[in-house]
Amino acid sequence: MIDERVNSTTVGVIVYSHEQKRLELDSYPLDCGDRIELLIFGHWIPGTVQLGASGWYMLTLENNVGIRLQMGLTARCCKEMSLVTPRSKTSRGAS
């Protein structure tokens, strides 16, 4: 079997799941340290998700500015998925 890694970008709106008590992006749970990008005034701003005393925020990578994460913000994140595919079988011998 061959293990391939594929990146998948998820774009959506941040929502708060009251049931799970967490932020989600397109049903993907956001945790501290996750790298996301927020769409602000037409520009994608990269950063990491953080949780502080006043709630969830994103700390920008470029200049360490905190941006409060609220429901309705457009965001994207890149998830790495592992795809396992079987190797092709080769015959060993004449028929």
N, C-alpha and C positions, 0 to 999 in steps of 0.2 A: 504494500500500500504506500501511496505517496501522500505526504501531508503538505498541503499548500496553504499559505496564509493570504487572505484576501481582505482588503480594506473596504469597508462599507460606510458611506457618509449618510448620516441621518439628519434631516432638516425638518424642523417642526417648531411648535410653540411650547414653551415651558408651562407645565401645569403642576398643581399640588394635589397629590393623592391623599385625601383625608383618611381613606381606609388604611393605606400603608404608611402615612405620616412622613412623606418624602416628596421631593421634586422629581418630575419625570419629563423626559423629552421623547415624544412619540412612543410612549409606554416603556421606554428604557429608563431605569432608575439612575438618577444622578447621585454620586457620592463624593465626599471630600477627596480632592486630588484629581478628579476627572478633568480632562482637558476638553473645553468647549470653545465655541466662538459665538459671540452675540452680534446680531445685525443692528448696528446703531448708525442712524443717518446715512444708510446705504453702504456702510463699510463693515466688514467682518473683523471684529476685535477678539483676538485669542486670549485665553486665560485659563485659570484652574478654578474649579468649584471649591468653595470654603464654607464652613459653618462657624459663625461667631456668636457672641452673646446677643446680638440684635437680629440674628437670622442668617439666611443663606445669601451669599454674595459670590461674585467672580472676581478674582484677583488677576488683573491684566499682566501679561508676560513682559510687555515692553517697559512699563514704568511702575508696576506694583500699585495700581489704583484699584480700589474696591468699587464694584458696581453691584448694587443690590439686585438679587434675582427675584423677579416677581412673575406671577402668572401672566401669560400673554406675550412675553418677550419672544422674539424669533431667535432661534439658536440652531447650531449644528454641532455634531460631534462625529468623530471618526472612530468606528469600532473595528477591531481586527477580529476576523472570524477564521476558524481553522476548517478547511475542507479536506476530508480524507477520501482519496480515490483509490480504487484497487488497481494494481499493476496488471498490465496485459500478460496473459499466460503464454509462454512459448513452449512449443512441443519439443520433446527431446527424443528423437528417434523417428525412424521411417514407418509409415503405415503400410 
